[in-house]
């Protein structure tokens, strides 16, 4: 722990615990209730090797190979962006906007609800696609990514959570050639939105280890939104829901692409727990 503190690792105590839990294959409760338990030399060597790598900047999640999202464990590798708690707001907004359509059984008739056609753009680890498939048993999801390596991780996560039969993974740029016009009910995305000219402002572990294709959205970070919104307008049916995560200081620009435009109505922005604009949502008119 001292080496992590000396390296100014954020939440160094938590990082030390998570690495120890990973090496031992034990949970936090076991570690705290067995403080006298000796560690064999092999476990100690593995632990200190991981601590050294964390002190050198590698993210804890890549060292343990896992990150929780929406209450579910996800495999993560350096091929994918590490899921953040803030991205869970995209799931929350999509479910809130769906309302009764998100219930598998029509409460008025008792009949099964129609299947929901959902697209997750830039799926990465598959966290949004899998979380929505988990919450929406009648959801049929297309998850896209430009990275073949990321899609391999996402496929494993879908299988891990028993939703692989309802998630189709497509290697493509955004929404290119993934559906017929007006064929989707929901489109969600946590797109790359960091400005390349702000790369030096990112934390070291993010800048040096997370995939550039999942981080940078162009010179200013907002370039990708116009293309994504244009494609979503063509693919969403009437009343279809668009929910996008927002990058730093991008809310006004993205709102201008939706608010007052003929294709979109009911535009709203949801703040995260820190009060930062995090998700913009709209309905296809």
C-alpha positions as CSV (number, residue, x, y, z in Angstrom):
1,X,0.0,0.0,0.0
2,X,2.9,2.4,0.8
3,X,4.2,2.1,-2.8
4,X,0.7,2.9,-4.2
5,X,0.5,5.9,-1.9
6,X,3.9,7.1,-2.9
7,X,3.0,6.8,-6.6
8,X,-0.2,9.0,-5.9
9,X,-2.5,6.2,-7.1
10,X,-6.1,7.3,-6.6
11,X,-7.9,5.3,-3.9
12,X,-4.7,3.4,-3.2
13,X,-6.2,1.5,-0.2
14,X,-9.0,0.2,-2.4
15,X,-6.6,-0.7,-5.2
16,X,-4.5,-2.7,-2.7
17,X,-7.5,-4.6,-1.4
18,X,-8.8,-5.4,-4.9
19,X,-5.5,-6.7,-6.0
20,X,-5.2,-8.9,-2.9
21,X,-8.7,-10.2,-3.4
22,X,-7.8,-11.0,-7.0
23,X,-4.6,-12.9,-6.1
24,X,-6.3,-14.9,-3.3
25,X,-9.6,-15.5,-5.1
26,X,-11.4,-14.2,-2.0
27,X,-13.9,-11.5,-1.2
28,X,-13.4,-8.5,1.1
29,X,-15.3,-10.1,4.0
30,X,-12.9,-13.1,4.0
31,X,-9.8,-10.9,4.0
32,X,-11.0,-8.8,6.9
33,X,-12.1,-11.8,9.0
34,X,-8.8,-13.8,8.4
35,X,-6.1,-11.2,9.0
36,X,-3.8,-13.9,10.5
37,X,-4.0,-16.1,7.4
38,X,-0.4,-16.6,6.0
39,X,0.2,-16.0,2.3
40,X,2.5,-18.4,0.5
41,X,5.5,-17.1,-1.4
42,X,3.9,-17.5,-4.8
43,X,0.8,-15.4,-3.8
44,X,3.1,-12.8,-2.3
45,X,5.2,-12.6,-5.4
46,X,2.1,-12.3,-7.6
47,X,0.6,-9.6,-5.3
48,X,3.7,-7.4,-5.2
49,X,4.1,-7.8,-9.0
50,X,0.6,-6.4,-9.5
51,X,1.1,-3.6,-7.0
52,X,4.2,-2.6,-8.9
53,X,2.3,-2.5,-12.1
54,X,-0.5,-0.5,-10.6
55,X,2.1,2.0,-9.1
56,X,3.5,2.3,-12.7
57,X,0.1,3.4,-14.0
58,X,-1.8,0.3,-15.1
59,X,-5.5,0.5,-14.1
60,X,-6.6,-1.9,-11.4
61,X,-9.4,-3.1,-13.6
62,X,-7.0,-4.3,-16.3
63,X,-4.9,-6.1,-13.7
64,X,-7.8,-7.9,-12.1
65,X,-9.6,-8.3,-15.5
66,X,-13.0,-7.2,-14.1
67,X,-15.2,-4.2,-13.4
68,X,-18.7,-4.0,-12.0
69,X,-21.4,-2.2,-14.0
70,X,-25.2,-2.2,-13.3
71,X,-24.5,-4.6,-10.5
72,X,-23.0,-7.2,-12.9
73,X,-19.3,-8.2,-13.2
74,X,-17.8,-7.5,-16.6
75,X,-14.6,-8.8,-18.1
76,X,-12.3,-5.9,-19.1
77,X,-9.0,-5.9,-21.0
78,X,-6.9,-3.1,-22.5
79,X,-9.0,-3.6,-25.7
80,X,-12.0,-1.9,-24.1
81,X,-12.8,1.2,-22.2
82,X,-13.3,0.6,-18.5
83,X,-17.0,1.0,-17.7
84,X,-17.7,4.0,-15.4
85,X,-20.6,4.3,-12.9
86,X,-21.7,7.5,-14.7
87,X,-22.5,5.5,-17.8
88,X,-25.2,3.7,-15.9
89,X,-27.3,6.8,-16.3
90,X,-27.6,5.9,-20.0
91,X,-29.4,2.7,-18.9
92,X,-31.5,4.5,-16.4
93,X,-32.6,7.1,-19.0
94,X,-33.4,4.5,-21.6
95,X,-35.5,2.5,-19.2
96,X,-37.3,5.6,-17.9
97,X,-38.1,6.7,-21.4
98,X,-39.4,3.2,-22.4
99,X,-41.9,3.2,-19.5
100,X,-44.6,0.5,-20.0
101,X,-42.9,-0.6,-23.2
102,X,-40.0,-1.9,-21.1
103,X,-42.3,-4.5,-19.4
104,X,-42.3,-7.9,-21.0
105,X,-46.0,-8.3,-20.5
106,X,-48.6,-5.8,-21.6
107,X,-50.2,-4.9,-18.2
108,X,-53.6,-4.0,-19.9
109,X,-54.0,-7.2,-21.9
110,X,-51.7,-9.7,-20.4
111,X,-50.2,-10.4,-23.8
112,X,-46.5,-10.5,-24.4
113,X,-45.1,-7.1,-25.3
114,X,-43.7,-6.7,-28.9
115,X,-39.9,-7.3,-29.1
116,X,-37.8,-4.2,-28.6
117,X,-35.2,-3.5,-31.3
118,X,-32.2,-1.8,-29.6
119,X,-28.8,-0.7,-30.8
120,X,-25.8,0.0,-28.7
121,X,-23.2,2.0,-30.6
122,X,-19.5,1.6,-29.7
123,X,-20.3,-1.2,-27.3
124,X,-16.7,-1.8,-26.0
125,X,-17.0,-4.3,-23.1
126,X,-20.7,-4.7,-24.0
127,X,-21.8,-3.1,-20.7
128,X,-24.7,-1.1,-22.1
129,X,-25.9,-3.9,-24.4
130,X,-25.7,-6.6,-21.7
131,X,-27.3,-4.4,-19.0
132,X,-30.2,-3.6,-21.3
133,X,-30.6,-7.2,-22.3
134,X,-30.6,-8.1,-18.6
135,X,-33.4,-5.6,-17.9
136,X,-35.4,-6.1,-21.0
137,X,-36.1,-9.8,-21.6
138,X,-38.0,-8.9,-24.8
139,X,-35.1,-6.8,-26.1
140,X,-33.2,-7.8,-29.2
141,X,-29.9,-5.9,-29.3
142,X,-27.4,-5.0,-32.0
143,X,-24.1,-3.9,-30.5
144,X,-21.5,-2.3,-32.8
145,X,-17.9,-1.4,-32.4
146,X,-15.1,-0.6,-34.8
147,X,-12.7,-2.8,-32.8
148,X,-12.7,-6.5,-33.4
149,X,-10.8,-7.1,-30.2
150,X,-13.4,-5.2,-28.2
151,X,-16.2,-7.2,-29.7
152,X,-14.5,-10.4,-28.6
153,X,-14.6,-9.2,-25.0
154,X,-18.2,-8.0,-25.4
155,X,-19.3,-11.5,-26.7
156,X,-17.7,-13.1,-23.7
157,X,-19.6,-10.8,-21.4
158,X,-22.9,-11.5,-23.1
159,X,-22.3,-15.2,-22.7
160,X,-21.3,-14.7,-19.1
161,X,-24.7,-13.2,-18.4
162,X,-26.7,-15.5,-20.5
163,X,-27.9,-13.0,-23.0
164,X,-25.8,-14.0,-26.0
165,X,-28.8,-15.3,-27.9
166,X,-30.3,-11.8,-27.9
167,X,-27.3,-9.7,-28.6
168,X,-25.8,-9.5,-32.1
169,X,-22.3,-8.0,-32.4
170,X,-21.3,-6.2,-35.6
171,X,-17.9,-4.8,-36.4
172,X,-18.7,-1.5,-38.1
173,X,-18.3,2.3,-37.8
174,X,-21.2,3.6,-35.6
175,X,-24.5,2.4,-37.2
176,X,-23.3,1.7,-40.8
177,X,-25.4,-1.0,-42.4
178,X,-26.9,-2.5,-39.2
179,X,-30.6,-2.1,-39.9
180,X,-33.4,-1.0,-42.2
181,X,-34.7,2.6,-41.9
182,X,-37.0,3.1,-39.0
183,X,-36.2,-0.4,-37.6
184,X,-35.0,0.4,-34.1
185,X,-37.0,1.3,-31.0
186,X,-34.0,2.5,-28.9
187,X,-30.4,3.6,-29.7
188,X,-27.9,4.2,-26.9
189,X,-24.3,5.1,-27.0
190,X,-21.3,6.1,-24.9
191,X,-19.3,7.4,-27.8
192,X,-15.7,8.6,-27.8
193,X,-15.9,12.2,-26.7
194,X,-12.5,13.3,-25.4
195,X,-10.8,16.0,-27.3
196,X,-7.4,15.0,-28.7
197,X,-6.0,18.3,-27.8
198,X,-7.0,17.6,-24.2
199,X,-5.2,14.2,-24.0
200,X,-2.6,15.6,-21.7
201,X,-5.3,16.5,-19.2
202,X,-6.4,12.9,-18.8
203,X,-5.2,10.9,-15.8
204,X,-2.0,9.0,-16.6
205,X,-3.7,5.5,-16.3
206,X,-6.4,6.6,-18.8
207,X,-4.1,8.3,-21.2
208,X,-1.5,5.6,-21.4
209,X,-3.6,2.4,-21.1
210,X,-7.2,2.8,-22.3
211,X,-7.9,2.4,-26.1
212,X,-7.6,5.6,-28.0
213,X,-10.4,4.6,-30.4
214,X,-12.8,4.5,-27.4
215,X,-11.6,7.8,-25.9
216,X,-11.0,10.4,-28.6
217,X,-13.9,11.8,-30.6
218,X,-11.9,14.2,-32.7
219,X,-9.9,17.3,-32.3
220,X,-12.5,18.9,-30.1
221,X,-14.3,15.7,-28.9
222,X,-17.7,16.6,-30.3
223,X,-17.3,15.7,-33.9
224,X,-18.8,12.2,-33.6
225,X,-22.2,13.3,-32.3
226,X,-23.4,14.8,-35.6
227,X,-22.8,11.6,-37.5
228,X,-24.3,9.5,-34.8
229,X,-27.4,11.6,-34.5
230,X,-27.9,11.7,-38.3
231,X,-27.7,7.9,-38.5
232,X,-30.0,7.4,-35.5
233,X,-32.6,9.7,-37.1
234,X,-32.7,7.3,-40.1
235,X,-32.9,4.1,-38.1
236,X,-35.2,5.0,-35.3
237,X,-39.0,4.5,-35.8
238,X,-41.5,7.0,-34.7
239,X,-41.3,7.5,-31.0
240,X,-38.0,5.8,-30.9
241,X,-35.6,6.7,-28.1
242,X,-32.1,8.1,-28.5
243,X,-29.9,8.3,-25.3
244,X,-26.3,9.4,-25.6
245,X,-23.7,10.0,-22.9
246,X,-22.2,13.5,-23.0
247,X,-18.6,14.4,-22.8
248,X,-17.2,17.3,-20.8
249,X,-18.7,20.7,-21.8
250,X,-20.5,19.1,-24.9
251,X,-24.1,19.5,-23.7
252,X,-24.8,22.8,-25.5
253,X,-23.4,21.6,-28.8
254,X,-25.2,18.2,-28.7
255,X,-28.5,19.9,-27.7
256,X,-28.2,22.2,-30.7
257,X,-28.1,19.1,-32.9
258,X,-31.4,17.8,-31.5
259,X,-33.5,20.7,-30.0
260,X,-35.8,22.4,-32.5
261,X,-34.8,20.0,-35.3
262,X,-37.7,18.4,-37.2
263,X,-36.6,14.8,-36.6
264,X,-36.5,15.2,-32.8
265,X,-38.9,16.0,-29.9
266,X,-38.9,15.8,-26.1
267,X,-35.2,16.6,-25.8
268,X,-33.9,16.4,-22.2
269,X,-30.6,16.3,-20.3
270,X,-29.9,14.3,-17.2
271,X,-27.2,15.2,-14.7
272,X,-25.0,12.7,-13.0
273,X,-24.6,12.6,-9.2
274,X,-22.0,15.4,-9.4
275,X,-24.4,17.7,-11.2
276,X,-22.6,17.3,-14.5
277,X,-24.7,17.0,-17.7
278,X,-24.3,13.3,-18.4
279,X,-27.0,12.0,-20.8
280,X,-29.0,13.6,-23.5
281,X,-32.2,11.9,-24.7
282,X,-34.7,12.6,-27.4
283,X,-37.6,10.9,-29.2
284,X,-37.8,10.5,-33.0
285,X,-40.7,12.5,-34.2
